[in-house]
């Protein structure tokens, strides 16, 4: 074997060794094999804060678009509304509001409301975040990841129910933030379809 052929073979061996090390490094960090772990943490942080009514944390975990332009606007939108004035004999009835509808024509189950003398909110179980998948841009929502969050809701004296929610997370200012959410109705499995049909 000539000297130049030996040099070429040695160089090829070094290149292959370096490529193998790089592949091992990618496997160790997981950057090439699925969504980053920070994505799931961001989804859990948002949902846990929203469930306990910590809107400062929840709003901070959302994009400026979802905040309505600023953190202050997001916080203002989550304050309890002023109580409705009592009806008088000469007041007109409130307008009828049609419930929202899913793409298949069904309507979501009504949300549980608190009785006047009952607890201020239901208790929620641990939040799990799973099934992240790339989500292409849709309308005003940029491309990111769709993540499924699941948790239980229990009102006193009632059986627990499970809530499944699709979140769209996008990168903004170097962090993963919630830009869109959609509750999944029973039997619905496609996160992208749920997010695609709702704002």
C-alpha positions as CSV (number, residue, x, y, z in Angstrom):
1,X,0.0,0.0,0.0
2,X,1.4,3.4,-0.9
3,X,2.1,6.1,1.6
4,X,-0.7,8.4,0.1
5,X,-3.2,5.5,0.3
6,X,-2.2,4.9,3.9
7,X,-2.7,8.6,4.7
8,X,-6.1,8.6,3.0
9,X,-7.2,5.5,4.9
10,X,-6.0,7.1,8.2
11,X,-7.9,10.3,7.5
12,X,-11.1,8.4,6.6
13,X,-10.8,6.5,9.9
14,X,-10.5,9.8,11.8
15,X,-13.6,11.2,10.0
16,X,-15.7,8.1,10.7
17,X,-14.6,8.1,14.4
18,X,-15.6,11.8,14.7
19,X,-19.0,11.1,13.1
20,X,-19.6,8.3,15.4
21,X,-18.9,10.4,18.5
22,X,-21.2,13.2,17.2
23,X,-24.0,10.7,16.8
24,X,-23.4,9.4,20.3
25,X,-23.6,13.0,21.6
26,X,-26.9,13.6,19.8
27,X,-28.4,10.4,21.3
28,X,-27.3,11.6,24.8
29,X,-28.9,15.0,24.6
30,X,-32.0,13.8,22.7
31,X,-32.1,16.9,20.5
32,X,-32.4,14.8,17.3
33,X,-34.9,12.3,18.7
34,X,-38.0,14.1,19.8
35,X,-39.2,17.3,21.4
36,X,-37.1,19.0,24.0
37,X,-38.0,18.2,27.7
38,X,-38.5,22.0,28.3
39,X,-41.6,21.8,26.1
40,X,-43.4,19.4,28.5
41,X,-42.3,21.4,31.5
42,X,-43.7,24.6,30.0
43,X,-47.1,22.9,29.2
44,X,-47.3,21.6,32.8
45,X,-46.4,24.9,34.3
46,X,-49.1,26.7,32.4
47,X,-51.8,24.2,33.1
48,X,-51.0,23.8,36.8
49,X,-51.0,27.6,37.3
50,X,-54.3,28.0,35.4
51,X,-55.9,25.2,37.4
52,X,-55.1,26.8,40.7
53,X,-56.0,30.3,39.5
54,X,-52.5,31.6,39.6
55,X,-53.0,33.9,36.5
56,X,-49.7,35.7,36.9
57,X,-47.8,32.5,36.4
58,X,-50.2,31.2,33.7
59,X,-50.2,34.5,31.8
60,X,-46.4,34.7,31.9
61,X,-46.3,31.2,30.4
62,X,-48.2,32.4,27.3
63,X,-47.2,34.3,24.2
64,X,-47.7,38.1,23.8
65,X,-50.4,37.3,21.2
66,X,-52.4,35.1,23.7
67,X,-51.9,37.7,26.4
68,X,-53.7,40.2,24.3
69,X,-50.6,42.3,23.9
70,X,-49.3,42.5,27.4
71,X,-49.1,40.7,30.7
72,X,-51.3,43.3,32.3
73,X,-54.1,42.8,29.8
74,X,-54.0,39.0,30.4
75,X,-54.2,39.5,34.1
76,X,-57.1,42.0,33.7
77,X,-59.0,39.5,31.6
78,X,-58.9,36.8,34.3
79,X,-60.3,38.9,37.2
80,X,-63.7,37.8,38.5
81,X,-66.3,39.9,36.6
82,X,-68.4,42.3,38.5
83,X,-71.7,40.8,39.8
84,X,-74.6,41.2,37.5
85,X,-77.2,43.8,38.6
86,X,-80.4,42.3,40.1
87,X,-83.3,42.1,37.7
88,X,-86.1,44.5,38.1
89,X,-89.7,44.2,36.8
90,X,-89.1,46.6,33.9
91,X,-85.7,45.2,32.8
92,X,-85.5,43.3,29.6
93,X,-84.4,39.6,29.5
94,X,-80.8,38.9,28.8
95,X,-80.0,38.0,25.2
96,X,-79.9,34.3,24.3
97,X,-76.4,33.1,23.6
98,X,-75.8,30.1,21.4
99,X,-73.3,27.6,22.9
100,X,-70.1,27.0,20.9
101,X,-70.0,24.0,18.5
102,X,-67.3,21.5,17.6
103,X,-66.6,20.8,13.9
104,X,-68.9,17.7,14.1
105,X,-71.8,19.8,15.3
106,X,-71.8,18.7,18.9
107,X,-71.5,21.1,21.8
108,X,-69.2,20.9,24.8
109,X,-70.6,19.8,28.1
110,X,-71.5,22.8,30.3
111,X,-68.8,23.8,32.7
112,X,-69.4,23.2,36.4
113,X,-70.3,26.4,38.2
114,X,-69.9,27.0,41.9
115,X,-72.9,27.3,44.1
116,X,-73.2,30.5,46.1
117,X,-72.4,28.7,49.4
118,X,-70.0,26.2,47.9
119,X,-66.2,26.1,47.3
120,X,-64.6,28.7,45.1
121,X,-63.2,26.1,42.7
122,X,-62.8,22.4,42.1
123,X,-59.8,20.5,43.1
124,X,-57.5,19.3,40.3
125,X,-55.2,16.3,40.1
126,X,-51.7,16.2,38.8
127,X,-51.1,17.4,35.3
128,X,-49.5,15.2,32.7
129,X,-48.0,16.5,29.5
130,X,-47.5,13.9,26.7
131,X,-47.7,13.2,22.9
132,X,-45.9,16.3,21.6
133,X,-45.9,16.6,17.9
134,X,-44.9,19.3,15.4
135,X,-47.7,21.7,14.7
136,X,-47.5,23.7,11.5
137,X,-48.5,27.4,11.4
138,X,-52.3,27.9,11.2
139,X,-53.9,31.3,10.8
140,X,-52.5,33.7,13.3
141,X,-50.7,30.9,15.2
142,X,-47.0,30.2,14.4
143,X,-45.5,26.8,13.9
144,X,-44.6,25.0,17.1
145,X,-45.6,21.8,18.9
146,X,-49.0,20.4,20.0
147,X,-48.9,18.9,23.4
148,X,-51.6,16.9,25.2
149,X,-52.2,17.8,28.9
150,X,-54.4,15.7,31.0
151,X,-55.7,16.2,34.6
152,X,-58.7,15.4,36.7
153,X,-61.3,17.8,38.1
154,X,-63.3,17.0,41.2
155,X,-66.1,19.1,42.7
156,X,-67.2,18.1,46.2
157,X,-69.8,15.4,46.2
158,X,-69.3,14.6,42.5
159,X,-67.2,12.0,40.7
160,X,-63.9,13.1,39.2
161,X,-63.9,13.9,35.5
162,X,-60.8,13.9,33.3
163,X,-60.0,17.0,31.2
164,X,-57.9,16.5,28.1
165,X,-56.5,19.7,26.4
166,X,-54.4,20.4,23.4
167,X,-51.9,23.2,23.8
168,X,-49.9,24.8,21.0
169,X,-46.5,25.8,22.3
170,X,-44.1,28.1,20.4
171,X,-40.8,29.6,21.1
172,X,-40.9,33.3,22.1
173,X,-38.0,35.2,23.7
174,X,-36.0,32.0,24.1
175,X,-38.7,30.1,26.0
176,X,-41.6,27.7,25.1
177,X,-44.9,29.5,25.6
178,X,-48.6,28.6,25.2
179,X,-50.1,30.3,22.1
180,X,-53.3,28.3,21.8
181,X,-55.4,25.8,23.6
182,X,-58.4,23.6,22.9
183,X,-60.3,21.2,25.2
184,X,-60.8,17.8,23.5
185,X,-64.3,16.4,23.7
186,X,-64.8,12.7,24.5
187,X,-63.5,10.5,21.7
188,X,-61.4,13.3,20.1
189,X,-57.8,12.2,19.5
190,X,-56.2,14.5,17.0
191,X,-54.5,17.4,18.7
192,X,-53.8,19.1,15.4
193,X,-57.5,18.9,14.3
194,X,-58.6,20.3,17.6
195,X,-56.1,23.2,17.4
196,X,-56.9,23.8,13.7
197,X,-60.6,24.3,14.4
198,X,-60.3,26.6,17.3
199,X,-58.7,30.0,18.2
